[in-house]
Amino acid sequence: MPTRIRRTPRRPLAAAATAALLAALVTPAAARTAAPRTSEPVYSYGDAIREAVWVDTGLDGNGDGKTDRVAVDIVRPAEPARRGREVPVIMEASPYYSCCGRGNESQRKTYDADGDVVRMPLFYDNYFVPRGYAFVGVDLAGTNRSDGCADVGGRSDIQSAKAVVDWLNGRATAYTTRTGTQRARADWTNGRTGMIGKSWDGTIANGVAATGVEGLETIVPIAAISSWYDYYFAQGAPLYGSGPDWLSEYVSSPGARATCDAVQRELVDGAPRTGDRTPLWTERDYVRAASKVKASVFLVHGMQDLNVRMQHVGPWWDALAKNGVERKIWLSQTGHVDPFDFRRAEWVDTLHRWFDHELLGYDNGIDREPMADIERGPDQWVTSAVWPPHGTRTTTLRPARGAQPGVGTLGLRKGHGTETFTDDRELSETDWAARIDTPTPDKAGFTTGPLTRGLRLSGSSTVTVTATPTTPTAHLSAVLVDLGPATIRDYADAGEGITTLTDRTCWGASTPGDSPCYQETAARTADVGYTIVSRGWADLGHDTGTGEGAPLTPGKPYTVTLDLAATDHVVPAGHRLALIVAGTDRDLLDPPADTPVLTLDLARTSARVPFTGGPAAFARATAGSPSHAPGATPLDGVTAPSTVHRVPEGGQ
């Protein structure tokens, strides 16, 4: 099929240039008419065209000798098509449309007797179709009504969605039925596509953007994975008791389960629980391909997301910045939650303006607004012109021994001596932080004195540890903690920071089979005495250069640098900043085969933390800070979070 000539500019800069040329040729009033700032709901949702096509991916995942076709359900306004006008596309590619559901209310696709979609999950079609967009819901290969096999972020997953972008731009073939020969043309669209989705769906948006496919103008990844290795492992240490083969089985259709044994075997063999980096993980690392990204990125993530952790934000964000990608970011205090369920009205408005700007080319000013929105407390938001903010510089903090074993200090001067702890797989970061001021055998803790002024951390930290183990295997955890009273979202609760209410609000037009009305939510809060700010884990025996592990030699010192999750947090005046180094973080990190005793060399242990204002800001905040006497009373925190059998979609 020949490539269709695009009738609209691909990037916002081109749109701006076109608008400037028009302004020079017509009167100001006419220019304003030609470049509206907001798309309005002028088209009928009830009369929208609903259809299904099957796009040929060019792959044969199950080896049956036929190329796989993926099901694409489409809702688009009828009026532009009758007038010969092309529309842009908002697209979500998901494995969850039939197995598990989408959104806080777990909606699934429903169909009429002809096989056309009646209900599309979430509000995107209800809201945007009347405003002149088409909405496209793609069943990933091996799921719902699609052929092929689910390969968990690999070639099949990504090609499932990329092929649809290609079809929308005249470069791929689609059919009106799953097995027929009648072709379907996307002559109703200009090809300009924006992808959106939470968790696995947003992950697919990241992966498709990393192919550099033409026609993908923007992506909105929400709580999305940027490297599948980092979903299952942290520098060699396993994070879950299962691998991608379990996840593939979880979402696959009955037909795929019956025919995809070879793909399942590849997922098992290619992802050993050793934590070694294999070619399977390289294929599923989108960060390494960030130089190919041409789409703009509006990234949303919960800073307390312990399902798809903030480790997926820092490297991806930095790689996009290095390659000059247009970016915007929202960071909430929630766990694995969609912004529709923690900041609904503001989210719908912002997403509307983002798509208007990126897909319709409207000069509505969103590109000149602050880059980052950050939640400081429940429903309390601030902005940053750029993120991390200007003036943020890495500061090297050093732990030192205190008056009691395992209860030390944290400052700018190099410490000396050692601290020793025993890995206790029954304890977690909440146990360590609660008893930060008490000598316990399971951790080494180091704190500043109470700060004399607030101190902002923004970005990704690292902790370099030199430790001597007593066993051939050992895992390490490093945690940054804000010690002081606060009211925070209770991210460890089942709602991960939200409570679902009974009242409903409506966002878009409706049909008898598809309501745009959803249950409202409110912040679920907890009063705490400490807040976990950032965390990271590693296997002491893994070489970060080769990605391979080896048994440790007991009694020999090893040095490892743990990558901590990106964050943006202000430690207020009067609070203390703490660094904790320990072993297994229960339920967040699988334990090693042995129970090691680890001795830290404090002179060779340090944390590199990005502070706004850099070392000078830390020095000012800790100058004249009174010493803090260790206490025996445990501090209150959230309950220990559990991630047993989590999947990247928000459910258990």
C-alpha positions in Angstrom: 0.0 0.0 0.0 1.5 3.4 -0.9 2.4 5.8 1.8 -0.2 8.6 2.0 1.0 12.2 1.8 0.4 13.8 5.2 -1.8 16.8 5.1 -0.9 18.3 8.4 2.5 19.2 9.9 4.1 16.5 12.0 5.6 18.5 14.8 4.3 21.5 16.8 7.1 23.7 15.6 6.0 23.2 12.0 2.4 24.0 13.1 3.7 27.2 14.8 5.5 28.2 11.6 2.4 27.6 9.5 0.3 29.7 11.9 2.9 32.5 11.8 2.7 32.5 7.9 -1.1 32.6 8.0 -1.0 35.5 10.5 1.2 37.5 8.1 -1.2 36.9 5.2 -4.6 37.5 6.9 -6.2 39.9 9.3 -5.7 39.3 13.1 -9.4 38.3 13.4 -9.1 35.8 10.5 -5.9 34.4 12.1 -7.7 33.8 15.4 -10.5 32.0 13.6 -8.0 29.8 11.6 -6.1 28.8 14.8 -8.6 28.0 17.5 -7.2 27.3 21.0 -9.5 24.6 22.1 -11.3 21.8 20.4 -15.0 21.8 21.2 -17.6 18.9 21.3 -19.3 19.7 18.0 -19.7 16.2 16.7 -22.2 13.5 17.6 -21.0 10.7 19.8 -24.2 8.8 19.3 -23.7 8.9 15.5 -20.0 8.0 15.6 -18.7 5.3 13.3 -17.8 2.2 15.2 -15.8 -0.4 13.3 -13.2 -3.1 13.6 -10.3 -3.9 11.4 -7.4 -6.5 11.7 -4.0 -5.1 11.0 -1.3 -7.5 9.6 1.8 -7.3 11.8 4.0 -9.2 9.4 5.0 -11.6 12.3 4.1 -15.2 12.8 4.2 -15.6 16.6 2.7 -19.0 16.9 4.5 -20.5 13.8 1.3 -21.5 12.0 2.6 -20.3 8.7 0.3 -17.2 8.6 1.2 -13.7 9.6 -0.6 -12.4 12.7 -3.4 -9.9 12.6 -4.2 -7.7 15.6 -7.7 -6.5 16.3 -8.3 -2.7 16.2 -11.5 -1.3 17.4 -12.3 2.2 16.2 -14.7 5.0 17.3 -14.6 8.1 15.1 -16.8 11.0 14.3 -19.0 10.6 11.3 -19.3 14.2 10.2 -15.7 14.9 9.2 -15.7 11.8 7.1 -18.8 12.9 5.2 -17.1 16.2 4.5 -13.8 14.7 3.4 -12.0 15.9 6.5 -9.3 13.8 8.1 -8.9 13.5 11.9 -6.1 12.6 14.2 -6.0 9.5 16.4 -5.7 8.8 20.1 -4.7 5.2 20.6 -4.4 2.8 23.5 -2.8 -0.6 22.9 -3.5 -3.0 25.7 -3.4 -6.7 26.7 -6.2 -6.1 29.3 -9.3 -5.4 27.2 -10.9 -8.8 27.9 -8.9 -10.6 30.6 -8.7 -8.0 33.3 -10.3 -4.7 32.5 -9.1 -1.1 32.4 -9.3 1.7 35.0 -10.4 1.9 38.6 -13.7 0.2 37.6 -12.0 -2.6 35.6 -14.0 -2.0 32.4 -13.8 -4.4 29.5 -14.7 -3.9 25.8 -18.2 -5.0 24.8 -19.4 -5.7 21.3 -22.7 -5.8 19.3 -23.9 -8.7 17.2 -21.8 -7.5 14.3 -18.6 -7.5 16.3 -18.3 -3.7 16.5 -17.3 -2.2 19.8 -20.2 -0.9 22.0 -18.3 0.1 25.1 -14.7 1.2 25.0 -13.1 1.3 28.5 -12.2 4.7 30.1 -13.4 8.1 29.0 -11.1 8.8 26.1 -13.6 8.0 23.3 -16.5 9.7 25.1 -14.6 12.9 25.6 -12.4 13.2 22.5 -14.5 11.8 19.6 -17.0 14.7 19.8 -14.0 17.0 19.7 -12.8 15.7 16.3 -10.5 12.9 17.3 -10.8 9.2 16.5 -10.1 6.7 19.3 -8.5 3.4 18.6 -8.2 0.5 21.0 -5.7 -2.2 20.0 -5.7 -5.7 21.4 -2.0 -6.7 21.7 -1.0 -9.9 19.9 -2.3 -13.0 21.7 -5.0 -11.2 23.6 -8.8 -10.8 23.2 -9.5 -10.9 19.4 -5.9 -10.8 18.1 -3.7 -13.5 16.6 -0.2 -14.2 17.7 1.4 -14.5 21.1 1.9 -12.1 24.0 5.7 -11.8 24.6 5.7 -9.2 27.4 7.2 -6.1 25.9 9.2 -7.8 23.2 9.0 -7.7 19.4 5.4 -9.0 19.2 4.0 -6.6 21.7 5.6 -3.6 20.2 4.9 -4.6 16.6 1.3 -5.1 17.5 0.9 -1.4 18.1 3.6 -0.1 15.7 1.8 -1.9 12.8 -1.4 0.0 13.6 0.5 3.4 13.5 1.9 2.3 10.1 -1.6 1.4 8.9 -2.9 4.8 10.0 -0.2 6.3 7.9 -0.7 4.1 4.8 2.3 1.8 5.3 0.6 -1.4 6.5 -2.3 -3.6 5.5 -5.6 -4.2 7.4 -8.6 -6.3 6.7 -12.3 -6.0 7.6 -12.3 -9.5 9.2 -9.8 -11.6 11.1 -9.4 -14.2 8.3 -10.8 -12.5 5.2 -9.2 -10.8 2.2 -11.1 -7.6 1.9 -8.8 -4.7 2.8 -9.6 -1.8 5.0 -8.2 1.7 4.4 -7.5 4.4 7.0 -8.5 7.2 4.6 -10.4 9.0 7.3 -7.3 10.0 9.3 -4.3 12.3 8.7 -2.1 9.7 10.5 -1.2 12.0 13.4 -1.3 9.6 16.4 -1.0 10.0 20.1 -0.6 6.9 22.3 -1.8 6.8 25.9 -2.1 4.2 28.6 -1.4 3.2 32.1 1.2 0.5 33.2 1.6 -2.2 30.4 -0.4 0.0 28.0 1.9 3.0 28.7 4.8 0.7 28.4 3.8 -0.2 24.9 3.6 3.6 24.1 7.2 3.9 25.3 8.3 0.9 23.2 6.6 2.1 20.0 8.1 5.6 20.5 11.5 4.0 20.8 11.2 2.5 17.3 11.0 6.1 15.9 7.9 5.3 13.8 6.7 8.1 11.7 3.3 9.4 12.5 3.5 8.9 16.3 3.4 12.5 17.4 3.1 12.1 21.2 2.9 9.6 24.0 1.3 9.8 27.4 2.8 6.9 29.5 1.2 6.6 32.9 3.0 4.5 35.5 4.8 2.8 32.6 7.8 0.5 32.3 10.9 1.8 30.4 13.0 -1.4 30.9 11.5 -4.8 31.6 14.6 -6.1 33.3 14.1 -3.3 35.9 10.6 -4.5 36.4 11.7 -8.0 37.5 15.2 -7.3 38.9 17.2 -4.6 40.7 20.8 -4.9 39.7 20.7 -8.6 39.8 18.4 -9.0 42.8 15.0 -10.5 42.0 12.0 -8.4 42.8 9.2 -10.9 42.2 8.7 -14.6 42.6 7.8 -15.0 38.9 8.9 -14.1 35.4 7.4 -12.8 32.2 6.1 -16.3 31.3 3.6 -16.0 34.1 2.5 -12.6 33.0 2.1 -13.8 29.4 -0.1 -16.6 30.5 -2.1 -14.2 32.7 -3.2 -12.0 29.7 -3.3 -14.5 26.8 -6.5 -15.5 25.1 -7.5 -19.2 25.2 -6.4 -19.6 21.6 -2.9 -18.2 22.4 -2.5 -20.4 25.4 -3.1 -23.4 23.1 -0.6 -22.4 20.4 2.1 -20.3 22.0 4.2 -22.9 23.9 7.3 -21.9 22.0 7.0 -18.3 23.0 6.4 -19.3 26.6 9.6 -21.4 26.5 11.6 -18.5 25.2 10.3 -16.3 28.0 11.4 -19.0 30.6 14.8 -19.7 29.0 15.6 -16.1 28.3 14.7 -14.7 31.7 16.5 -16.9 34.3 15.9 -15.9 37.9 19.7 -15.5 38.3 19.3 -11.8 37.5 21.8 -11.9 34.6 21.1 -9.5 31.8 20.3 -11.6 28.7 19.4 -10.7 25.1 15.7 -11.0 26.1 16.1 -8.1 28.4 18.1 -6.1 25.9 15.3 -6.3 23.4 12.9 -5.0 26.1 15.1 -2.0 27.2 13.5 1.1 25.6 15.9 3.5 27.3 18.8 2.3 25.1 16.7 3.3 22.0 15.7 6.7 23.3 17.8 8.4 20.6 15.1 7.2 18.1 12.2 8.8 19.9 10.5 11.5 17.7 7.3 11.8 19.7 6.8 14.3 22.5 6.4 12.7 26.0 3.9 13.6 28.7 5.0 11.3 31.6 2.9 10.6 34.7 4.1 8.5 37.7 3.4 7.9 41.4 6.5 8.5 43.5 5.4 5.7 45.8 4.6 3.3 43.0 5.9 -0.1 44.2 4.6 -2.0 41.2 6.2 0.0 38.4 8.7 1.8 40.5 10.2 5.2 39.9 13.4 3.5 38.7 11.5 3.5 35.4 11.3 7.3 35.3 14.8 8.5 36.0 16.8 6.8 33.2 14.0 7.2 30.6 13.5 10.9 31.5 17.3 11.6 31.4 17.7 9.8 28.1 14.8 11.7 26.5 16.3 15.0 27.7 19.7 14.1 26.3 18.1 13.6 22.9 16.1 16.9 23.0 12.6 15.3 23.3 9.8 17.7 24.2 8.7 16.6 27.6 6.2 17.2 30.4 5.8 15.4 33.7 3.4 14.9 36.6 4.6 13.3 39.8 2.1 12.3 42.5 2.3 10.9 46.0 0.3 7.9 45.0 1.2 4.4 44.2 0.1 2.7 41.0 -2.8 5.1 40.2 -4.1 6.9 37.1 -4.3 10.7 37.4 -8.0 10.4 36.4 -8.4 9.0 39.9 -6.3 11.4 41.9 -6.6 14.8 40.1 -9.5 14.3 37.7 -10.7 17.7 36.6 -7.1 19.1 36.2 -6.0 15.9 34.4 -8.8 16.0 31.8 -8.2 19.6 31.1 -4.5 19.2 30.8 -4.7 16.1 28.6 -7.2 17.9 26.4 -4.9 20.8 25.9 -1.9 18.5 25.4 -3.6 16.6 22.6 -5.0 19.8 21.0 -1.4 21.1 20.9 0.4 18.0 19.8 -2.2 16.4 17.4 -4.2 19.4 16.2 -1.4 21.9 16.3 -3.3 24.5 18.4 -1.1 27.2 19.9 -2.7 27.0 23.3 0.4 27.8 25.4 0.8 24.4 27.1 4.3 24.1 25.7 5.2 27.4 27.6 3.8 26.3 30.9 5.9 24.8 33.7 7.3 21.4 32.7 6.5 19.6 36.0 3.6 19.3 38.4 4.6 17.7 41.7 2.3 16.7 44.6 3.9 18.0 47.9 1.0 16.7 50.2 -2.3 15.1 49.5 -4.0 17.3 46.8 -1.3 20.0 47.3 0.5 20.6 44.0 3.4 22.8 43.0 5.1 23.4 39.6 8.7 23.6 38.3 9.6 25.4 35.1 11.9 22.5 34.3 12.5 19.1 36.0 14.8 18.6 37.8 14.9 22.3 38.6 17.7 24.6 37.7 20.4 24.6 40.3 20.0 21.0 41.3 23.4 19.4 41.8 24.6 16.1 43.2 25.9 16.2 46.7 28.0 13.4 48.3 26.8 12.5 51.7 28.9 10.3 54.0 27.8 8.0 56.8 29.8 8.0 60.1 29.6 6.0 63.3 27.6 7.3 66.2 27.6 6.7 69.9 25.7 3.4 69.5 26.2 0.6 67.0 24.1 1.0 63.9 22.9 4.5 64.8 25.2 6.9 63.1 25.4 10.3 61.5 25.1 11.6 57.9 27.0 14.6 56.7 29.7 15.9 54.3 32.8 14.6 56.1 34.1 11.1 55.4 33.4 8.5 58.1 35.7 5.9 59.4 35.4 2.4 60.9 32.7 -0.1 60.2 29.1 -1.0 60.9 27.7 -4.6 60.8 24.2 -6.0 60.3 22.6 -9.3 59.6 20.1 -9.8 56.8 16.7 -10.5 58.3 14.3 -11.5 55.5 11.3 -11.0 57.8 11.8 -7.2 58.1 11.2 -4.4 55.6 12.0 -0.7 55.1 9.1 0.2 57.4 10.7 -1.8 60.2 14.1 -0.2 59.7 12.8 3.4 59.5 10.5 3.0 62.5 13.5 2.1 64.7 16.1 4.3 63.0 17.2 5.7 66.4 17.5 2.3 68.0 20.4 -0.2 67.6 19.0 -3.3 65.9 21.0 -6.1 64.4 19.2 -5.9 61.0 20.3 -2.5 59.7 22.8 0.4 59.7 21.1 3.8 60.0 22.6 7.3 59.6 20.8 10.6 60.2 21.4 14.3 60.0 20.4 16.5 62.9 17.1 18.4 62.6 17.4 20.7 59.6 17.4 24.5 60.1 15.8 25.0 56.7 14.0 22.9 54.1 16.0 20.8 51.7 14.7 19.7 48.3 15.7 16.4 46.7 14.9 16.3 43.0 16.0 13.5 40.6 17.9 10.2 41.0 20.3 9.3 43.8 22.9 6.6 44.1 24.4 4.8 47.1 27.9 3.3 46.9 28.5 0.6 49.4 31.6 -1.4 50.2 30.6 -4.5 52.2 32.2 -7.7 53.3 29.8 -10.7 53.4 30.0 -13.9 55.4 28.2 -16.0 52.7 28.4 -16.7 49.0 25.2 -14.7 48.4 24.0 -11.3 49.7 21.4 -8.7 48.7 21.5 -5.1 49.7 18.8 -2.4 50.2 19.4 1.4 50.5 16.7 3.7 51.6 16.4 7.5 52.0 14.0 8.6 54.7 12.5 11.9 55.8 12.2 11.7 59.6 9.4 13.9 60.9 5.7 14.1 61.2 3.6 14.5 58.1 0.3 13.6 56.5 0.8 11.7 53.3 -1.2 9.6 50.9 -1.4 6.1 52.2 0.3 4.4 49.3 0.5 1.1 51.2 -3.3 0.8 51.5 -5.2 -1.3 48.9 -6.2 1.9 47.0 -2.5 3.0 46.9 -3.4 6.5 48.1 -7.1 6.9 47.0 -10.5 5.9 48.3 -13.3 5.2 45.7 -16.5 7.1 46.5 -20.1 6.4 45.4 -20.8 9.7 43.6 -20.1 9.8 39.9 -19.0 12.6 37.6 -19.3 12.5 33.8 -16.6 13.3 31.2 -17.9 13.3 27.7 -21.0 12.2 25.8 -22.8 8.9 26.3 -24.6 6.1 24.5 -26.9 3.4 26.0 -23.9 1.1 26.0 -21.1 3.4 27.0 -21.4 5.8 29.9 -18.8 8.5 30.5 -19.6 8.6 34.3 -17.1 7.3 36.8 -17.0 7.0 40.6 -15.2 9.9 42.2 -12.3 9.4 44.5 -10.7 11.1 47.5 -7.2 11.0 48.9 -6.6 8.2 51.4 -4.2 9.7 53.9 -2.0 8.5 56.8 -0.4 10.5 59.7 3.2 9.3 59.9 6.4 10.0 61.8 8.6 9.2 58.8 8.3 9.1 55.0 10.2 6.8 52.7 11.7 9.1 50.1 13.6 6.8 47.8 14.8 3.2 47.7 17.0 0.9 45.7 18.3 -2.7 45.8 21.1 -4.8 44.4 22.8 -8.2 44.4 26.2 -7.7 45.9 27.7 -10.3 43.5 26.5 -8.8 40.3 28.9 -7.0 38.1 27.2 -3.9 36.7 29.6 -3.8 33.7 28.9 -7.3 32.4 25.4 -7.8 33.9 26.4 -11.2 35.2 26.5 -12.5 38.7 29.0 -14.8 40.5 29.2 -16.3 44.0 30.8 -14.1 46.6 34.0 -15.0 48.5 33.1 -14.8 52.2 35.5 -12.4 54.0 36.3 -10.4 50.8 35.0 -6.8 50.4 32.8 -5.9 47.5 31.8 -2.5 46.2 28.4 -1.9 44.5 26.6 1.3 43.6 22.8 1.0 44.1 20.6 3.1 41.8 17.8 4.7 43.9 14.5 5.7 42.4 14.0 9.2 41.1 11.9 11.5 43.3 11.0 15.1 44.2 10.7 15.6 47.9 11.2 18.5 50.4 12.6 17.6 53.8 11.1 20.4 55.9 13.0 22.4 58.6 12.9 20.5 61.8 12.9 17.1 60.1 16.0 14.9 59.6 17.3 13.1 56.5 18.3 9.5 57.0 20.2 6.8 55.0 19.5 3.2 55.8 21.6 0.3 54.5 20.2 -3.2 55.1 19.6 -6.6 53.5 16.4 -8.0 52.2 13.5 -5.5 51.9 10.6 -7.9 52.7 8.0 -8.3 49.9 9.8 -5.8 47.7 13.0 -7.9 47.2 13.4 -11.7 47.1 15.9 -12.9 49.8 19.3 -14.5 48.8 20.0 -18.2 49.3 22.0 -17.5 52.4 21.6 -15.3 55.5 24.7 -13.1 55.4 26.2 -10.9 58.0 27.5 -7.8 56.2 30.2 -5.4 57.4 30.2 -1.9 55.9 33.4 0.0 55.3 32.2 3.5 56.1 35.2 5.2 54.5 34.2 3.6 51.2 30.4 4.1 51.6 28.6 7.2 50.4 25.3 8.6 48.9 25.1 10.9 46.0 21.9 12.9 46.3 20.6 15.6 44.0 19.7 18.7 46.1 18.3 21.9 44.7 21.2 24.3 45.6 23.7 21.4 45.8 26.2 21.0 48.6 25.8 24.6 49.7 22.1 24.0 50.3 22.8 20.9 52.4 25.5 22.7 54.3 23.2 25.6 55.1 20.4 23.3 56.1 22.6 21.4 58.5 24.7 24.3 59.8 24.1 24.8 63.5 21.8 21.8 63.5 21.4 20.4 67.1 22.5 16.9 67.7 19.7 14.3 68.0 19.7 11.9 70.9 18.7 8.4 69.9 15.3 7.2 71.2 13.7 3.9 71.8 10.2 4.8 70.8 9.3 3.5 67.3 8.1 6.0 64.7 4.8 5.6 63.0 4.6 4.9 59.3 2.4 3.2 56.7 2.0 -0.5 56.9 4.5 -2.6 55.1 3.5 -2.7 51.4 3.0 -6.1 49.8 3.7 -6.8 46.1 2.9 -10.5 45.9 1.7 -11.5 42.4 1.5 -7.9 41.2 1.1 -7.3 37.5 1.7 -4.1 35.6 -1.9 -3.0 35.5 -2.8 -2.1 39.1 -4.6 -5.3 40.2 -3.5 -8.2 42.3 
